[in-house]
Every structure is written in structure tokens, then in C-alpha cells.
């Protein structure tokens, strides 16, 4: 009965344009803040001045996008800000790769279905695991994963899981991809181009990435709302609970997870 009532509330809220807009603004604000932290951290740790400049400039652009979000009044305008910011972010991401191997992990923006370069292939594989975790979290709290607020509803598309994963892309996938590349755990030999230009991880490399992802999920981080340390792997579950409470009206606003 509780799940039935929650889903009824979810269906009502999905038809509420202002509520959907507020959720969309929140999840994209969380995404952009976390992306900005990845860039700022890279700028602080970069030894090359050109890399520092590119990363700092991209971080400034992200800050502007974050400031512009509250002024949006439609879902399309939120998506527009997110799309423009994503282009800036992905253009800067290669500057976080070690210079001696950067030529092997260049990327011309984000490409998917299929990925067209090594970096995108690694990201796509990691994103698929984050997506699965977010879908499981959504279902475990009783929400319908197919009905989202930011992402449009399409047959077979887990739109709400896609909404939830936005705030986790950079901290669970992007940072791990960079770690694997920069430490040499994944090399250019682990990714192969197939006929048609698609690039995919070799089977042995997939195992390495899966193990690294599971280890990443065991690491702990302080959750701002709980003011206590929790495993990374528990974050989707916690945020799904906060989202369900917001939909029920137990919380006034959805607060995304943001890295401090």
C-alpha cells in the first residue's frame, strides 16, 4: 500500500510543472557543482600552467551555469544550461589526464551509442554501472524508475534513474576513469576500435574496471545532510530516499548530494 501511495504521488507530481522544474534544477545544480569540484581539484593539482588555466576557466564557466539555474522557468531551459555546461566540462576533462598518455585518451566531447574514443568508452561502461545502481535504489524505495522529472519519458527508458544519476556521474564515474587511466590500470591496449569506429573495453579490462568500481563504492565520504561518513555505494540509496520524501511532501525541497 505504501508503494502504491508513493507512486500515486509520483504520478501527480510528474504532472506538476513547477515541481518537475524544481527537481530538475536541483539535480542539475548537484551535477554541475560536483563537476566543478572535479575541475577545481584538477587545477589545484596540475603542474602545468596551461592545464591549470584551461581547468580553471572551465570551472568558472560551470560556476556561471550554476548561478543561472535558479532563473530558468522551463525544463528546456534547464536542459539548455546543462547541455552547454556539459560541453565545457567534457572539453576540459582531458586536461586531467597525464600528459605522457594524453594523446591516447583524447576526446572530442561526449560520444555514446557507440562511444568513438577510448575515454568515452571507459566512461560509458562506468556510467552503465552507476545507472544500474541508481535504478536499483529508485525501485527499492518504491518509486517508478520509468517516470522522471528532468528526463523525458520514453518506452524502456528509466527516466527517474537517469535523473538521480546526474549528481553521481562525476564523482562515481569520471573521477574513477581518470584514476584508472592516470595510474596505468587501464591503458590504450585495453580499448579496441571495432568496425564502424566504435570503441569498447576488452573483457580483461572490464573486470579491472568492475573491481575498481566496487572498491570505490566501499570508500567513505561525509554526507552533508547526515553529517556522518557513509560508503559511496550507499549514496544513490540515500538520495532516492530523500527524493521519495520530497515527492510525498515530507521534505520541502530535494537536496542533491554535493561533494564538499
NUGU-707378 format. One line per field, with one value per residue (C-alpha): residue number from 0; residue in three letters; x, y, z. Coordinates in steps of 0.25 Angstrom, whole numbers, plus 2048, in hexadecimal, padded with zeros to 3 digits. Layout:
// NUGU-707378
resi = NUM:...
resn = ALA:...
xx = X:...
yy = Y:...
zz = Z:...
***
This chain:
// NUGU-707378
resi = 0:1:2:3:4:5:6:7:8:9:10:11:12:13:14:15:16:17:18:19:20:21:22:23:24:25:26:27:28:29:30:31:32:33:34:35:36:37:38:39:40:41:42:43:44:45:46:47:48:49:50:51:52:53:54:55:56:57:58:59:60:61:62:63:64:65:66:67:68:69:70:71:72:73:74:75:76:77:78:79:80:81:82:83:84:85:86:87:88:89:90:91:92:93:94:95:96:97:98:99:100:101:102:103:104:105:106:107:108:109:110:111:112:113:114:115:116:117:118:119:120:121:122:123:124:125:126:127:128:129:130:131:132:133:134:135:136:137:138:139:140:141:142:143:144:145:146:147:148:149:150:151:152:153:154:155:156:157:158:159:160:161:162:163:164:165:166:167:168:169:170:171:172:173:174:175:176:177:178:179:180:181:182:183:184:185:186:187:188:189:190:191:192:193:194:195:196:197:198:199:200:201:202:203:204:205:206:207:208:209:210:211:212:213:214:215:216:217:218:219:220:221:222:223:224:225:226:227:228:229:230:231:232:233:234:235:236:237:238:239:240:241:242:243:244:245:246:247:248:249:250:251:252:253:254:255:256:257:258:259
resn = UNK:UNK:UNK:UNK:UNK:UNK:UNK:UNK:UNK:UNK:UNK:UNK:UNK:UNK:UNK:UNK:UNK:UNK:UNK:UNK:UNK:UNK:UNK:UNK:UNK:UNK:UNK:UNK:UNK:UNK:UNK:UNK:UNK:UNK:UNK:UNK:UNK:UNK:UNK:UNK:UNK:UNK:UNK:UNK:UNK:UNK:UNK:UNK:UNK:UNK:UNK:UNK:UNK:UNK:UNK:UNK:UNK:UNK:UNK:UNK:UNK:UNK:UNK:UNK:UNK:UNK:UNK:UNK:UNK:UNK:UNK:UNK:UNK:UNK:UNK:UNK:UNK:UNK:UNK:UNK:UNK:UNK:UNK:UNK:UNK:UNK:UNK:UNK:UNK:UNK:UNK:UNK:UNK:UNK:UNK:UNK:UNK:UNK:UNK:UNK:UNK:UNK:UNK:UNK:UNK:UNK:UNK:UNK:UNK:UNK:UNK:UNK:UNK:UNK:UNK:UNK:UNK:UNK:UNK:UNK:UNK:UNK:UNK:UNK:UNK:UNK:UNK:UNK:UNK:UNK:UNK:UNK:UNK:UNK:UNK:UNK:UNK:UNK:UNK:UNK:UNK:UNK:UNK:UNK:UNK:UNK:UNK:UNK:UNK:UNK:UNK:UNK:UNK:UNK:UNK:UNK:UNK:UNK:UNK:UNK:UNK:UNK:UNK:UNK:UNK:UNK:UNK:UNK:UNK:UNK:UNK:UNK:UNK:UNK:UNK:UNK:UNK:UNK:UNK:UNK:UNK:UNK:UNK:UNK:UNK:UNK:UNK:UNK:UNK:UNK:UNK:UNK:UNK:UNK:UNK:UNK:UNK:UNK:UNK:UNK:UNK:UNK:UNK:UNK:UNK:UNK:UNK:UNK:UNK:UNK:UNK:UNK:UNK:UNK:UNK:UNK:UNK:UNK:UNK:UNK:UNK:UNK:UNK:UNK:UNK:UNK:UNK:UNK:UNK:UNK:UNK:UNK:UNK:UNK:UNK:UNK:UNK:UNK:UNK:UNK:UNK:UNK:UNK:UNK:UNK:UNK:UNK:UNK:UNK:UNK:UNK:UNK:UNK:UNK:UNK:UNK:UNK:UNK:UNK:UNK
xx = 800:80B:812:804:802:810:80F:801:808:814:80A:803:810:815:809:80C:815:81B:81E:825:82D:831:836:83D:844:849:84F:856:85B:861:867:86D:873:879:87F:884:88B:892:897:89C:8A3:8AA:8AE:8B4:8BC:8C0:8CF:8CE:8C9:8C1:8BA:8B7:8B2:8A8:8A3:8A1:89A:890:88D:88A:880:87A:878:871:868:864:861:858:850:846:842:83D:82E:82C:832:838:840:845:84A:850:859:85C:860:869:870:872:879:882:885:888:891:899:899:8A5:8AE:8AD:8B4:8C3:8CA:8D2:8C6:8BC:8BD:8B7:8AB:8A7:898:890:885:87C:878:86F:868:872:87E:888:895:89C:898:889:889:88E:884:879:87C:87D:870:869:86C:869:85B:859:85B:852:847:848:848:83B:834:838:831:824:825:823:830:829:823:82D:82D:839:83A:82E:826:829:826:830:837:83A:838:838:844:84B:846:84C:85A:85D:863:86B:871:87E:881:87E:882:88A:894:895:898:8A3:8A9:8A9:8B0:8BA:8BF:8C0:8B6:8AF:8B8:8B5:8B7:8AB:8A2:8A0:899:88F:88A:882:88A:884:88E:88C:893:89A:894:8A0:89F:890:894:89E:894:889:892:897:889:885:891:88D:87F:885:88D:886:883:87B:86D:869:85B:85E:86B:872:87A:873:879:878:870:865:863:859:850:851:84D:842:83C:83D:837:82B:829:829:81E:816:817:81F:82B:829:834:83C:84B:855:862:86D:87C:882
yy = 800:80A:807:809:817:81B:818:81F:82B:82A:82A:836:83E:83A:842:84E:856:85F:852:84C:859:859:84B:84D:85A:852:846:84F:858:84C:847:854:856:848:84A:858:851:847:852:85B:84F:84C:85B:85B:84E:852:855:85B:869:867:85B:864:86F:866:85F:86C:872:867:867:876:872:868:872:87B:870:86D:87B:87C:86F:876:87F:874:873:867:859:85C:868:85F:855:860:865:856:854:860:85D:84E:853:85B:851:845:84F:851:843:83E:849:840:834:832:83A:82E:826:831:82E:820:825:832:834:83D:840:835:82A:81E:812:810:817:81C:81C:816:820:81F:810:810:81A:813:806:80D:815:808:802:80F:80F:801:805:811:809:7FF:80A:810:803:7FF:80C:809:813:810:811:814:821:82C:83B:840:835:833:826:81C:80E:805:811:812:821:823:81B:824:830:82A:826:834:838:82C:82C:834:82E:820:81E:82A:82A:81B:81B:825:81E:811:818:820:814:80C:801:804:806:809:7FA:7F7:7FE:7FA:800:7F8:7F8:805:80D:809:807:7FD:7F7:7EA:7DF:7DE:7EE:7ED:7E4:7EE:7F9:7F2:7EE:7FD:802:7F8:7FD:80B:808:804:811:81A:829:833:835:844:841:836:83C:82E:825:81B:812:818:80C:810:81E:81A:813:81F:829:820:820:830:830:828:830:83D:836:832:840:83C:845:853:852:847:84A:843:83D:847:844:84E
zz = 800:803:7F6:7EF:7F6:7F3:7E4:7E4:7EA:7E0:7D4:7D9:7DC:7CE:7C8:7D1:7C8:7D4:7DC:7D0:7CD:7DC:7DB:7CE:7D3:7E0:7D9:7CE:7D9:7E0:7D3:7D0:7DE:7DE:7D0:7D4:7E0:7D7:7CF:7DA:7E1:7D4:7D2:7E0:7DE:7D0:7CE:7C0:7BF:7B2:7B9:7C5:7BC:7B4:7C0:7C8:7BC:7BB:7CA:7C8:7BD:7C6:7D1:7C8:7C3:7D2:7D4:7C8:7CC:7D6:7CB:7C2:7C0:7B7:7B7:7A9:7AF:7BA:7AF:7A7:7B2:7B6:7A7:7A5:7B3:7AF:7A2:7AA:7B5:7AB:7A3:7AF:7B5:7AC:7B3:7BF:7B8:7BA:7AF:7AA:7A7:7A3:794:797:79F:797:796:78D:796:79B:792:794:78D:789:790:786:78E:79A:7A4:7A0:7A0:7AE:7B3:7AC:7B3:7C1:7BE:7BC:7CA:7D0:7C9:7CE:7DC:7DB:7D5:7E0:7EA:7E4:7E3:7F2:7F7:7EF:7E4:7D6:7CE:7C1:7C5:7C6:7C8:7C0:7B6:7AD:7AD:7A2:7A1:7A8:7AE:7BD:7BD:7CC:7CE:7C3:7CC:7D8:7D2:7CD:7DA:7DB:7CD:7D0:7DE:7DB:7CD:7C7:7D3:7D3:7C4:7C6:7D1:7C9:7BD:7C5:7CD:7C1:7C5:7B8:7AC:79D:79B:7A3:79A:78B:77F:778:76A:769:772:780:78B:796:7A2:7A1:7AA:7B3:7B5:7B8:7C4:7C9:7C8:7CF:7DB:7DC:7DC:7E7:7EF:7EC:7F2:7FF:801:80B:809:812:80F:811:815:81F:823:824:81B:812:807:7F9:7F5:7FF:7F9:7EE:7F8:802:7F7:7F2:800:800:7F3:7F7:803:7FB:7F2:7FE:803:810:80B:805:7FA:7F4:7F8:7EF:7F5:7F2:7F5:7FF
***
